Amino acid sequence: MSTSHQDYLAKRQLKSGTAGWILLAGLGVSYVISGDFAGWNFGIAQAGWGGFAIAAALMALMYFTLVLSLAEMSAAIPAAGGGYSFARQVMGPAGGYLTGLAVLIEYALAPAAIVIFIGSAVEALVGFNGPWVYAAFYLVFIGIHLVGVGEALKAMMVISGLAVLAIVATAVALIGSFDVANLFDIAATEGASSTLPMGWYGVWAALPFAMWLFLAVEGVPLAAEEAKNPAKDVPKGIIGAMLFLLLTALLVVVLVPGATGAQVMGESAVPLVDALKATGNTTLATLVNVLGLVGLIASFFSIIYGYSRLVFALSRAGYLPQSLSVTTARKVPARALIVPGVLGFIASLSGEGDLMLAMAVVGATLSYALMALSHILLRVKQPGLPRPYRTPGGVVTSGIALVLSLVALTGVYAFDPRAFYYTLALFAVGAAYYFGYSKNHLVAKSAEEEFAMLEQAELDLHSEELMEEEPAAATQPA
C-alpha cells in the first residue's frame, strides 16, 4: 500500500473491539423501539385490525428474511458501510453507491421526523416546542456520540432498556382488559368484512405503518468495524434484535387495541398511553408517557450513530466528500456526525414529520430490495466466499425479502404518492452526483481493493502502536 493511501486511511479509523453481540443487539432494538410507542397504529385506521395484522405479519416476514440474509453478508464482509459494502462487493461501485444512497435517505430523514415527534412529546409534558427543542436534542445527542462509541452504545442500552420496561409494564397492565371483540369494532365498508373492513387495498396501504415496528433494524451491520468479533457478533446481534422486536411488536399490536378497541387506537397519537388511561391505569399512563419520549430518544440517538457510520464509509471510499470521514483522536467520525445532523435539523424545521417518515420508508424499501439482491448475487457469483454464518434457506430466504420489499415500496405510493415521488426525485439527484462526479474520485477501484487497503492500514497502525508502547515500557522502573 502506498504511503499516501496509508496516511489517508490512518486518519479514517474507527475504534475496533468496542461492541460485543449484546451491545449490537441493543443497538438494533434501539433503532426501532420508538415504533412500538406510536405510528404503527395508524395502519389500523387504513386496514382495520385484521388487515393490519396481515400487513404486520408480511412485514415481519420481510424483515426476518432480510435480517437472516444480512447476517450472512455481515459475517463475510465486516465493513462499516453495511448494505453499501455488500452491494459493492457484487454489483460494483455504482450498485454499492445506489444501495448506500437509499440507506442514507432513510437514515438522514428518519431522525428529522423523530425529532419532530420528540418535540410534540415535550410539548405535551412541559408545554413548549419548536426549533429550539429540535436543536437541543441534536446538540446533546450528537455531543454524546462525539465522546466515543463505547460510551454512546452503553448510553443507548440504558435508554432502550427503559423504553422496553414501559412496553412490558403496559402489556401486563392491559392483559386483564383484553377482549377479542375489541379488535374487530371498525365498521366494514361496502362489500368488505369485519375482519378486513377496508378490503385488501387497506392491507396494501397499511404496509408502511407495519414497517414502523421494525424499521432500521438493518442498521446493525453499520457497527461491524467496531465489533469485537464481527464474523460472530454482528449476526448474533442482528438476529437477537429481530427476535426481541418480534416479541414487542406482538405485545403492542394485540394487547393495546384488544384492551380498548381498534377504532380508538387507529386514531390515537399515543396509543399505549391512551389504552392505559381508558383501562384506569392513569398513574402508569403518566409514566409510560414519559418513557414513550425515552423510546423516541432511543431511536433518534441510535439512528444518528447509524447515519454517521454510513456517511463515514461512503466518504472514506470517495463516494461523498472525503473530508467527512476524517476521525478524531477518539476515532470518532465527527464531521459525519455533525454535517448530516445540521441538514437533518434544517429538514425538521418543515414540521412535516409524517411526510419525512414516509420518504424514509421509500428509501428503506429500495435499500432492502438491493441488499436482498446482493445476497442472491453473492451466492451465485461468489460461492467460494468464506461465510462464517450461512442464511438458512439460502437464496429462497433472500428472494422472499426481495419480493416483499418491492411490494412494501408500492405500499407507500398507496398511502402517500407525494412521499413516493419526492424520494425518487431525491434518489435521482444523488445518483446524478455519483455519475457526474464522484465515480471519478473513488479511493479504490473495487471492493476487494478497498477492503485490502483497510486491512493493511489496520495492521500498519497496530504495528506502530506496539512500537510506541515498547520504548515507553523500557523506561519504566523495574
C-alpha positions in Angstrom: 0.0 0.0 0.0 1.4 3.4 -0.9 2.4 5.9 1.8 -0.3 8.3 0.6 -3.0 5.6 1.0 -1.6 4.7 4.4 -1.7 8.3 5.5 -5.3 8.7 4.1 -6.6 5.7 5.9 -4.7 6.4 9.1 -6.9 9.5 9.5 -10.1 7.4 8.9 -10.1 4.7 11.5 -12.9 3.6 13.8 -12.3 2.2 17.3 -12.4 -1.6 16.8 -13.2 -4.1 19.5 -15.7 -1.9 21.3 -19.0 -3.8 20.9 -19.9 -7.4 21.7 -23.1 -9.0 20.3 -25.2 -7.9 23.3 -24.4 -4.2 22.7 -25.1 -4.8 18.9 -28.5 -6.4 19.7 -29.2 -3.4 22.0 -28.3 -1.1 19.1 -30.8 -3.0 16.8 -33.6 -2.7 19.4 -32.7 1.0 20.0 -33.0 1.8 16.3 -36.6 0.5 16.3 -38.1 0.8 19.7 -39.9 4.2 19.2 -42.0 2.5 16.6 -43.7 0.4 19.3 -45.0 3.6 21.0 -46.7 5.3 18.1 -47.1 5.3 14.3 -47.8 1.6 13.7 -51.4 2.1 15.0 -52.3 4.4 12.1 -52.2 1.2 10.0 -55.3 0.0 11.8 -57.1 3.1 10.5 -56.1 2.2 7.0 -57.0 -1.5 7.1 -58.8 -2.4 10.4 -57.1 -4.7 12.9 -57.4 -7.8 10.8 -55.9 -6.1 7.7 -53.2 -4.5 9.8 -52.3 -7.9 11.4 -51.8 -9.3 7.9 -49.7 -6.3 6.9 -47.6 -6.7 10.1 -47.1 -10.4 9.5 -45.9 -9.8 6.0 -43.5 -7.1 7.1 -42.3 -9.2 10.0 -41.5 -11.9 7.4 -39.8 -9.4 5.1 -37.6 -8.1 7.9 -36.8 -11.6 9.3 -35.7 -12.9 6.0 -33.7 -9.7 5.3 -32.0 -10.0 8.7 -31.0 -13.6 8.0 -29.5 -12.5 4.7 -27.7 -9.6 6.2 -26.3 -11.8 9.0 -24.5 -13.9 6.3 -23.2 -10.9 4.4 -22.1 -9.0 7.5 -20.1 -12.0 8.7 -18.4 -12.4 5.3 -17.9 -8.7 4.6 -17.5 -6.9 8.1 -17.3 -3.3 7.0 -18.8 -0.1 8.4 -20.8 0.5 5.2 -23.3 -2.3 5.9 -25.6 -2.7 2.9 -23.4 -0.4 0.7 -20.4 -2.7 1.3 -22.3 -5.8 0.5 -23.7 -4.4 -2.7 -20.4 -3.0 -3.9 -18.8 -6.4 -3.4 -21.1 -8.0 -6.0 -22.6 -5.1 -8.1 -19.6 -2.8 -8.4 -19.2 0.8 -7.4 -22.5 2.0 -9.0 -24.5 -0.7 -7.3 -22.8 -0.1 -4.0 -23.4 3.7 -4.1 -27.1 3.4 -5.1 -27.7 1.0 -2.2 -25.8 3.3 0.2 -27.8 6.3 -1.1 -31.1 4.5 -0.4 -30.0 3.7 3.1 -28.7 7.3 3.6 -32.1 8.8 2.6 -33.7 6.6 5.2 -31.2 7.4 7.9 -31.0 11.1 7.2 -34.8 11.7 7.1 -35.8 9.4 10.0 -34.0 11.4 12.8 -35.6 14.6 11.4 -39.0 13.0 11.6 -38.4 11.6 15.0 -37.2 14.9 16.5 -40.5 16.5 15.4 -42.3 13.7 17.3 -40.0 14.3 20.2 -41.0 18.0 20.1 -44.6 17.1 20.3 -44.0 14.8 23.3 -42.0 17.5 25.0 -44.8 20.0 24.4 -47.3 17.5 26.0 -45.1 17.2 29.0 -43.8 20.8 29.6 -45.9 23.0 27.3 -43.3 24.3 24.8 -42.0 23.1 21.4 -40.3 24.4 18.3 -36.8 24.8 16.7 -35.0 25.3 20.0 -36.3 21.9 21.2 -35.1 20.2 17.9 -31.7 22.0 18.1 -31.2 21.0 21.8 -31.8 17.3 21.1 -29.5 17.3 18.1 -26.8 19.1 20.0 -27.0 16.9 23.1 -27.0 13.5 21.4 -24.5 14.3 18.7 -22.3 15.6 21.6 -22.6 12.2 23.4 -21.6 10.4 20.2 -18.6 12.7 19.9 -17.3 11.5 23.3 -16.8 8.0 21.9 -18.5 4.9 20.5 -18.3 2.8 23.6 -19.9 5.4 25.8 -22.6 6.1 23.2 -23.6 2.4 22.8 -23.8 1.9 26.5 -26.0 5.0 26.8 -28.2 3.6 24.1 -28.6 0.3 26.0 -29.8 2.2 29.1 -32.2 4.3 27.2 -33.6 1.3 25.2 -34.0 -0.7 28.5 -36.2 2.0 30.0 -38.4 2.0 26.8 -38.7 -1.8 26.8 -39.7 -1.7 30.5 -42.5 0.7 29.6 -43.8 -1.7 26.9 -43.7 -4.8 29.2 -45.4 -2.9 32.0 -48.2 -1.7 29.6 -48.7 -5.3 28.3 -49.0 -6.6 31.9 -51.5 -3.9 32.8 -53.7 -4.5 29.7 -53.9 -8.3 29.8 -56.9 -8.2 32.2 -58.9 -5.9 29.9 -58.2 -7.9 26.7 -61.3 -8.8 24.6 -61.2 -10.2 21.1 -64.3 -8.3 20.1 -62.4 -5.1 20.6 -60.1 -6.0 17.7 -62.9 -6.0 15.2 -65.0 -3.0 16.2 -64.4 -1.0 13.0 -67.4 -0.9 10.7 -66.8 -2.6 7.3 -67.0 -0.6 4.1 -69.5 -1.9 1.4 -68.6 -5.4 0.3 -66.0 -5.9 3.0 -65.9 -8.0 6.1 -65.4 -7.2 9.8 -62.0 -8.9 9.6 -60.9 -6.8 6.6 -63.2 -3.7 6.9 -61.3 -1.8 4.2 -60.6 -4.8 2.0 -57.3 -5.8 0.6 -56.5 -2.3 -0.6 -56.3 -1.4 3.1 -53.8 -4.1 3.7 -51.6 -2.6 0.9 -51.9 0.9 2.3 -51.1 -0.3 5.9 -47.7 -1.9 4.9 -45.7 1.3 5.6 -47.1 1.5 9.1 -46.4 -2.1 9.8 -42.8 -1.4 8.8 -42.6 1.1 11.6 -42.5 -1.9 14.0 -39.1 -3.0 12.6 -37.7 0.0 10.6 -33.9 0.5 10.8 -33.0 -2.9 12.5 -31.0 -3.5 9.3 -28.5 -0.9 10.6 -26.7 -3.2 13.0 -24.0 -4.2 10.4 -23.0 -0.5 10.2 -21.2 -1.2 13.5 -19.2 -4.1 12.1 -15.8 -2.4 12.2 -16.3 -1.5 15.9 -17.4 -5.1 16.9 -15.1 -7.3 19.0 -15.6 -10.3 16.6 -17.5 -9.1 13.6 -17.9 -12.5 12.0 -19.8 -13.8 15.1 -21.0 -10.7 16.9 -22.9 -9.0 14.1 -25.0 -12.0 13.0 -25.9 -12.8 16.6 -26.6 -9.1 17.4 -28.9 -8.5 14.4 -30.8 -11.8 14.8 -31.1 -11.3 18.5 -32.5 -7.8 18.0 -35.0 -9.0 15.4 -36.3 -11.8 17.6 -36.8 -9.4 20.5 -38.6 -6.9 18.3 -41.0 -9.6 17.1 -42.0 -10.1 20.7 -42.5 -6.4 21.5 -44.5 -6.0 18.2 -46.8 -8.8 19.1 -47.4 -7.4 22.6 -48.4 -3.9 21.4 -50.3 -4.9 18.2 -52.5 -7.4 20.1 -52.9 -6.1 23.6 -53.3 -2.4 23.0 -56.2 -2.4 20.6 -57.5 -5.6 22.3 -58.0 -3.7 25.5 -59.6 -0.5 24.3 -60.8 -1.1 20.7 -59.3 -0.9 17.3 -61.4 2.1 16.3 -59.9 4.3 19.1 -56.4 3.1 18.7 -56.3 3.6 15.0 -56.7 7.3 15.6 -54.6 7.8 18.8 -51.4 9.8 18.8 -50.2 8.0 21.9 -51.8 4.5 21.8 -50.1 3.0 24.8 -50.9 6.0 27.0 -54.5 6.2 25.8 -55.0 2.5 26.3 -53.8 2.7 29.9 -56.0 5.7 30.6 -59.0 4.0 29.2 -58.5 1.0 31.4 -58.0 3.0 34.6 -54.2 2.8 34.8 -53.7 6.5 35.0 -50.5 6.5 37.1 -48.8 4.0 34.8 -50.1 6.0 31.8 -48.2 9.1 33.0 -45.0 7.0 33.5 -45.4 5.4 30.0 -45.9 8.9 28.5 -42.5 9.9 29.9 -40.9 6.6 28.8 -42.5 7.0 25.4 -40.4 10.1 25.0 -37.4 8.0 26.1 -38.3 5.5 23.3 -38.3 8.3 20.7 -34.9 9.5 22.1 -33.5 5.9 21.8 -34.3 5.7 18.1 -33.2 9.3 17.5 -29.9 8.6 19.3 -29.1 5.3 17.6 -30.1 6.4 14.0 -27.6 9.3 14.4 -25.0 6.7 15.1 -26.2 4.7 12.0 -26.0 7.7 9.6 -22.6 8.7 10.8 -21.1 5.3 10.1 -22.7 5.1 6.7 -21.6 8.6 5.8 -18.1 7.7 7.1 -17.9 4.6 4.9 -19.2 6.3 1.8 -16.8 9.3 2.3 -13.8 7.1 3.0 -14.4 5.3 -0.2 -14.7 8.6 -2.1 -18.4 8.5 -2.9 -19.1 11.5 -0.7 -16.6 14.4 0.0 -13.6 12.7 1.6 -13.3 15.3 4.4 -16.5 13.8 6.0 -14.6 10.6 7.0 -11.8 12.1 9.0 -11.9 10.8 12.6 -10.8 12.4 15.8 -8.2 11.2 18.4 -11.0 9.1 19.9 -11.6 7.5 16.5 -15.0 9.2 16.1 -16.2 10.4 12.7 -17.0 13.9 13.9 -17.9 15.5 10.6 -20.0 12.5 9.6 -22.0 13.1 12.8 -22.3 16.9 12.6 -22.9 17.7 8.9 -25.9 15.3 8.4 -27.2 16.5 11.8 -27.2 20.1 10.6 -29.1 19.0 7.4 -31.5 17.0 9.5 -32.2 19.9 11.8 -32.9 22.1 8.7 -35.3 19.4 7.4 -37.1 19.2 10.8 -38.0 22.9 10.5 -40.6 21.9 8.0 -42.6 20.3 10.8 -43.9 17.6 8.4 -42.8 14.5 10.3 -45.3 12.2 8.7 -44.0 13.1 5.2 -40.4 12.6 6.1 -41.2 9.3 7.7 -42.9 8.1 4.6 -40.0 9.2 2.5 -37.6 7.4 4.8 -39.7 4.2 4.3 -39.3 4.6 0.5 -35.5 4.8 0.9 -35.6 1.8 3.2 -37.6 -0.4 0.9 -35.3 0.5 -2.1 -32.3 -0.5 0.0 -33.9 -3.7 1.2 -34.5 -4.8 -2.4 -30.9 -4.0 -3.3 -29.5 -5.7 -0.3 -31.6 -8.9 -0.8 -30.5 -8.9 -4.4 -26.9 -8.6 -3.2 -27.3 -11.7 -1.2 -28.6 -13.6 -4.1 -25.9 -12.4 -6.5 -23.1 -13.2 -3.9 -24.4 -16.7 -3.6 -24.4 -17.1 -7.4 -21.2 -15.2 -8.4 -19.0 -15.9 -5.3 -19.9 -19.3 -3.9 -16.4 -19.7 -2.5 -16.6 -16.5 -0.4 -15.9 -17.5 3.2 -19.2 -17.4 5.1 -18.8 -17.9 8.9 -22.6 -17.7 9.1 -24.9 -19.0 6.3 -28.5 -17.9 5.8 -31.0 -20.8 6.4 -32.8 -21.3 3.1 -30.2 -19.5 1.1 -31.4 -17.5 -1.9 -35.0 -18.6 -1.2 -34.9 -16.6 2.0 -33.4 -13.5 0.4 -35.8 -14.0 -2.5 -38.7 -13.6 -0.1 -37.2 -10.4 1.3 -36.7 -9.1 -2.3 -40.3 -9.6 -3.3 -41.8 -8.3 -0.1 -39.6 -5.2 -0.1 -40.9 -4.3 -3.6 -44.5 -4.8 -2.5 -43.8 -2.6 0.5 -42.4 0.1 -1.7 -45.6 0.2 -3.7 -47.5 0.4 -0.4 -46.0 3.9 0.3 -47.5 5.0 -3.0 -50.9 3.7 -2.0 -50.7 5.7 1.2 -48.9 8.9 0.1 -47.9 9.4 -3.5 -46.1 12.6 -2.6 -43.6 10.8 -0.4 -43.0 8.2 -3.2 -42.3 10.8 -5.9 -40.3 13.2 -3.6 -38.0 10.3 -2.6 -37.4 9.1 -6.1 -36.5 12.7 -7.1 -34.1 12.8 -4.2 -32.6 9.5 -5.2 -32.2 10.8 -8.8 -30.3 13.8 -7.6 -28.0 11.6 -5.5 -27.5 9.3 -8.5 -26.6 12.2 -10.7 -24.0 13.3 -8.2 -22.3 9.9 -8.5 -22.4 9.5 -12.2 -21.5 13.2 -12.8 -18.7 13.5 -10.2 -17.8 11.0 -7.5 -17.4 7.9 -9.7 -14.2 9.5 -10.9 -12.9 10.2 -7.4 -13.1 6.8 -5.7 -10.3 5.8 -3.5 -10.3 2.2 -4.7 -11.4 0.7 -8.0 -13.1 -2.4 -6.4 -14.5 -3.6 -3.1 -11.6 -6.1 -2.8 -9.0 -3.4 -3.2 -10.8 -1.2 -0.7 -11.0 -4.0 1.9 -7.4 -5.0 1.3 -6.3 -1.4 1.9 -8.3 -1.1 5.1 -6.9 -4.4 6.4 -3.3 -3.4 5.7 -3.9 0.1 7.2 -5.2 -1.6 10.4 -2.1 -3.8 10.6 0.2 -0.9 10.0 -1.4 1.2 12.7 -1.4 -1.7 15.2 2.4 -2.2 14.5 3.0 1.5 15.1 1.1 1.4 18.4 3.2 -1.6 19.5 6.4 0.1 18.6 5.4 3.2 20.6 4.5 1.1 23.6 7.8 -0.8 23.7 10.1 2.2 24.4 7.6 3.5 27.0 7.7 0.1 28.7 11.5 0.1 28.6 11.7 3.4 30.5 9.6 2.2 33.4 11.5 1.3 36.6 11.9 -2.4 37.3 
